[in-house]
Amino acid sequence: MRARDLLAAFPTVTADAPVIEAARLLAEQDLPGLIVVDDDGLPVSILAGTQVLALAVPRYCQDDPALARVVDEKHADAFLSSLAGRTVRQAVPPRPRELPVTDPDATVLELAALMARTRTPLVAVVEQGRLLGAVTLQALMDRVVPS
Amino acid sequence: MRARDLLAAFPTVTADAPVIEAARLLAEQDLPGLIVVDDDGLPVSILAGTQVLALAVPRYCQDDPALARVVDEKHADAFLSSLAGRTVRQAVPPRPRELPVTDPDATVLELAALMARTRTPLVAVVEQGRLLGAVTLQALMDRVVPS
């Protein structure tokens, strides 16, 4: 069993998309993460759900739990709507050491190891400069765990 | 909106449970992660799905992508079944700096920041020495992202 047997079409966002659109995609389609693509449709970043969520939380609240406690609900709403003007490009973290991107011949063990190393429940599959789709952690688990 | 309004019952595993049981729970119930509890039912570890997956991949395959490529399917099966004798305790990583555990009064921003910092799409909610349930990233996103 290889990546080609496990992959499925997966929605993408461009780096120029509004952050709020990325968050909406994640929420509505119940996705484990997002694939951010360049103008050629190739992955420039793969974000785990927790990283997309981080885009919606001000930096100072991520660092200081006490501050996040005292911010009341109205303020929280304000933060979320203040995202309206920001794009994914502005919010994506600096390029990590390794992106969870592989080719269709990747083995089950490679996929699992890649997800574990990058802590991303989503691997993009690229062949000859074209994004074929993605393998999700759930798709992988469903196939490899004996029921 | 606070953690108490977003939490739901969530299955747990004990540290003595076989790793394969933990993997099966994750796969069958489509969970974003697992709550590992002690004998008193209190969380000792919260594992993201990618961390549970890591339990099923031999260390040398996680570190060396080239090795994972050459391991063929039969060997992969052997690795998975070789887990049969291992317990969650043996596989859980050393205690991290911070566990995604909070109390029922945590705000939406606190929950989001905690998930982002710990990169775990799951926060356990504890009150007076009792596990009340968990807030998942999806439950949080569904409530805070305007549709």
Boltz contact constraints between the chains, C-beta under 6 A:
constraints:
  - contact:
      token1: [A, 23]
      token2: [B, 145]
      max_distance: 6.0
  - contact:
      token1: [A, 24]
      token2: [B, 145]
      max_distance: 6.0
  - contact:
      token1: [A, 27]
      token2: [B, 141]
      max_distance: 6.0
  - contact:
      token1: [A, 27]
      token2: [B, 142]
      max_distance: 6.0
  - contact:
      token1: [A, 27]
      token2: [B, 145]
      max_distance: 6.0
  - contact:
      token1: [A, 30]
      token2: [B, 138]
      max_distance: 6.0
  - contact:
      token1: [A, 49]
      token2: [B, 121]
      max_distance: 6.0
  - contact:
      token1: [A, 49]
      token2: [B, 137]
      max_distance: 6.0
  - contact:
      token1: [A, 50]
      token2: [B, 115]
      max_distance: 6.0
  - contact:
      token1: [A, 50]
      token2: [B, 116]
      max_distance: 6.0
  - contact:
      token1: [A, 50]
      token2: [B, 119]
      max_distance: 6.0
  - contact:
      token1: [A, 50]
      token2: [B, 121]
      max_distance: 6.0
  - contact:
      token1: [A, 53]
      token2: [B, 112]
      max_distance: 6.0
  - contact:
      token1: [A, 53]
      token2: [B, 115]
      max_distance: 6.0
  - contact:
      token1: [A, 53]
      token2: [B, 116]
      max_distance: 6.0
  - contact:
      token1: [A, 54]
      token2: [B, 116]
      max_distance: 6.0
  - contact:
      token1: [A, 57]
      token2: [B, 112]
      max_distance: 6.0
  - contact:
      token1: [A, 57]
      token2: [B, 113]
      max_distance: 6.0
  - contact:
      token1: [A, 57]
      token2: [B, 116]
      max_distance: 6.0
  - contact:
      token1: [A, 61]
      token2: [B, 109]
      max_distance: 6.0
  - contact:
      token1: [A, 61]
      token2: [B, 113]
      max_distance: 6.0
  - contact:
      token1: [A, 62]
      token2: [B, 113]
      max_distance: 6.0
  - contact:
      token1: [A, 62]
      token2: [B, 116]
      max_distance: 6.0
  - contact:
      token1: [A, 62]
      token2: [B, 117]
      max_distance: 6.0
  - contact:
      token1: [A, 68]
      token2: [B, 109]
      max_distance: 6.0
  - contact:
      token1: [A, 68]
      token2: [B, 110]
      max_distance: 6.0
  - contact:
      token1: [A, 68]
      token2: [B, 113]
      max_distance: 6.0
  - contact:
      token1: [A, 69]
      token2: [B, 110]
      max_distance: 6.0
  - contact:
      token1: [A, 71]
      token2: [B, 109]
      max_distance: 6.0
  - contact:
      token1: [A, 76]
      token2: [B, 108]
      max_distance: 6.0
  - contact:
      token1: [A, 76]
      token2: [B, 109]
      max_distance: 6.0
  - contact:
      token1: [A, 108]
      token2: [B, 76]
      max_distance: 6.0
  - contact:
      token1: [A, 109]
      token2: [B, 61]
      max_distance: 6.0
  - contact:
      token1: [A, 109]
      token2: [B, 68]
      max_distance: 6.0
  - contact:
      token1: [A, 109]
      token2: [B, 71]
      max_distance: 6.0
  - contact:
      token1: [A, 109]
      token2: [B, 76]
      max_distance: 6.0
  - contact:
      token1: [A, 110]
      token2: [B, 68]
      max_distance: 6.0
  - contact:
      token1: [A, 110]
      token2: [B, 69]
      max_distance: 6.0
  - contact:
      token1: [A, 112]
      token2: [B, 53]
      max_distance: 6.0
  - contact:
      token1: [A, 112]
      token2: [B, 57]
      max_distance: 6.0
  - contact:
      token1: [A, 113]
      token2: [B, 57]
      max_distance: 6.0
  - contact:
      token1: [A, 113]
      token2: [B, 61]
      max_distance: 6.0
  - contact:
      token1: [A, 113]
      token2: [B, 62]
      max_distance: 6.0
  - contact:
      token1: [A, 113]
      token2: [B, 68]
      max_distance: 6.0
  - contact:
      token1: [A, 115]
      token2: [B, 50]
      max_distance: 6.0
  - contact:
      token1: [A, 115]
      token2: [B, 53]
      max_distance: 6.0
  - contact:
      token1: [A, 116]
      token2: [B, 50]
      max_distance: 6.0
  - contact:
      token1: [A, 116]
      token2: [B, 53]
      max_distance: 6.0
  - contact:
      token1: [A, 116]
      token2: [B, 54]
      max_distance: 6.0
  - contact:
      token1: [A, 116]
      token2: [B, 57]
      max_distance: 6.0
  - contact:
      token1: [A, 116]
      token2: [B, 62]
      max_distance: 6.0
  - contact:
      token1: [A, 117]
      token2: [B, 62]
      max_distance: 6.0
  - contact:
      token1: [A, 119]
      token2: [B, 50]
      max_distance: 6.0
  - contact:
      token1: [A, 119]
      token2: [B, 119]
      max_distance: 6.0
  - contact:
      token1: [A, 121]
      token2: [B, 49]
      max_distance: 6.0
  - contact:
      token1: [A, 121]
      token2: [B, 50]
      max_distance: 6.0
  - contact:
      token1: [A, 137]
      token2: [B, 49]
      max_distance: 6.0
  - contact:
      token1: [A, 138]
      token2: [B, 30]
      max_distance: 6.0
  - contact:
      token1: [A, 141]
      token2: [B, 27]
      max_distance: 6.0
  - contact:
      token1: [A, 142]
      token2: [B, 27]
      max_distance: 6.0
  - contact:
      token1: [A, 145]
      token2: [B, 23]
      max_distance: 6.0
  - contact:
      token1: [A, 145]
      token2: [B, 24]
      max_distance: 6.0
  - contact:
      token1: [A, 145]
      token2: [B, 27]
      max_distance: 6.0
